[in-house]
Every structure is written in structure tokens, then in C-alpha cells.
């Protein structure tokens, strides 16, 4: 009887922990989604404060623009496109150099 009670308690604890695991997984997914949506603006804001502090009034104006969601979204699109083009260029150069190395060997 005592063993059955302990097994019931153990099974309830396992179920509770499984539910907690699913809850934590959802929280992690939510935070990951937020990070994926905002990493560019977070990266920009990580180095911009020192630049903006030195920029004076212009820095204050830029900071004001960065507070606007539409402006941040547009900036994210621009930087995404720019990063994609740079990445494509690097890939192109890597392929060119790898072809030249293959031809010389």
C-alpha cells in the first residue's frame, strides 16, 4: 500500500515536471522568436549608444528615430537586404577562389 502511494506521488511529480518542461519550451520558443525578429536592431543599439553620445544633437535625432517601430522595421529590412547582398558577394568570391585553386592544382 505504501509503495502504491509512493508510485502515485512519483507519477504525479513526473506529470508535473513534464508540464513544466512544455511550459519552459514555449517560453524559450517565444524568446527565440523575439530575438530572431529583433536581433538586428539589438545589434545596432548595442554599438550605437557610444556613437550617438559623441554625435550630439544628430545622435539625439537618430535615437528618436530608433524609438519608432516603423523606422526600426524599415532599417531591419534595409540591413537584412544589405547583409544578404554581402553574403551573396562573399559566396561568389569564395566560389571564384575555390575554382582558381582547383584549376592550379
C-alpha positions as CSV (number, residue, x, y, z in Angstrom):
1,X,0.0,0.0,0.0
2,X,2.8,2.4,0.9
3,X,4.6,1.5,-2.3
4,X,1.5,2.2,-4.4
5,X,1.1,5.6,-2.7
6,X,4.7,6.5,-3.4
7,X,4.3,5.4,-7.0
8,X,1.3,7.6,-7.4
9,X,3.2,10.5,-5.9
10,X,6.1,9.8,-8.2
11,X,3.8,9.6,-11.3
12,X,2.1,12.9,-10.3
13,X,5.5,14.6,-9.9
14,X,6.6,13.2,-13.3
15,X,3.5,14.6,-14.9
16,X,4.0,18.0,-13.2
17,X,7.6,18.1,-14.4
18,X,6.6,17.2,-18.0
19,X,4.0,20.0,-17.9
20,X,6.7,22.4,-16.6
21,X,9.0,21.3,-19.3
22,X,6.5,22.1,-22.0
23,X,5.8,25.5,-20.4
24,X,9.6,26.3,-20.4
25,X,9.9,25.1,-24.0
26,X,7.1,27.5,-25.0
27,X,8.8,30.4,-23.2
28,X,12.1,29.6,-24.9
29,X,10.4,29.4,-28.3
30,X,8.8,32.8,-27.6
31,X,12.0,34.4,-26.6
32,X,13.8,32.9,-29.5
33,X,11.2,34.3,-31.9
34,X,11.5,37.7,-30.3
35,X,15.3,37.5,-30.7
36,X,15.0,36.5,-34.3
37,X,12.7,39.3,-35.0
38,X,14.8,41.9,-33.3
39,X,18.4,40.9,-33.4
40,X,19.4,43.5,-36.0
41,X,18.0,46.4,-34.1
42,X,19.5,44.9,-30.9
43,X,22.9,44.7,-32.5
44,X,22.6,48.3,-33.8
45,X,21.6,49.5,-30.4
46,X,24.5,47.8,-28.8
47,X,27.1,49.9,-30.6
48,X,25.1,53.0,-31.4
49,X,24.9,54.5,-27.9
50,X,28.6,55.3,-27.9
51,X,28.4,56.7,-31.4
52,X,25.2,58.7,-30.6
53,X,26.7,60.1,-27.4
54,X,29.5,61.6,-29.5
55,X,27.1,62.8,-32.2
56,X,25.4,65.3,-30.0
57,X,22.1,66.7,-31.5
58,X,22.3,64.4,-34.5
59,X,22.7,61.5,-32.2
60,X,19.6,62.5,-30.3
61,X,17.6,62.8,-33.5
62,X,18.8,59.3,-34.6
63,X,17.9,57.9,-31.2
64,X,14.5,59.4,-31.6
65,X,14.0,57.7,-34.9
66,X,15.2,54.4,-33.5
67,X,12.4,54.6,-31.0
68,X,9.8,54.5,-33.8
69,X,8.8,50.9,-34.7
70,X,8.1,51.6,-38.4
71,X,11.6,53.2,-38.7
72,X,13.2,50.2,-37.0
73,X,11.3,47.8,-39.2
74,X,12.4,49.7,-42.3
75,X,16.0,49.7,-41.0
76,X,15.8,46.0,-40.3
77,X,14.7,45.4,-43.9
78,X,17.5,47.5,-45.3
79,X,20.1,45.9,-43.1
80,X,18.7,42.4,-44.0
81,X,18.9,43.2,-47.7
82,X,22.4,44.6,-47.3
83,X,23.6,41.5,-45.3
84,X,22.1,39.2,-47.9
85,X,23.9,41.0,-50.7
86,X,27.2,41.0,-48.8
87,X,26.7,37.3,-48.0
88,X,26.0,36.6,-51.7
89,X,29.1,38.5,-52.7
90,X,31.3,36.6,-50.2
91,X,29.8,33.3,-51.5
92,X,30.5,34.4,-55.1
93,X,34.1,35.3,-54.2
94,X,34.6,32.0,-52.3
95,X,33.4,30.0,-55.3
96,X,35.7,32.0,-57.7
97,X,38.7,31.5,-55.5
98,X,37.9,27.8,-55.0
99,X,37.6,27.3,-58.8
100,X,41.0,29.0,-59.3
101,X,42.6,26.8,-56.6
102,X,41.1,23.7,-58.2
103,X,42.5,24.7,-61.7
104,X,46.0,25.4,-60.3
105,X,46.2,22.0,-58.5
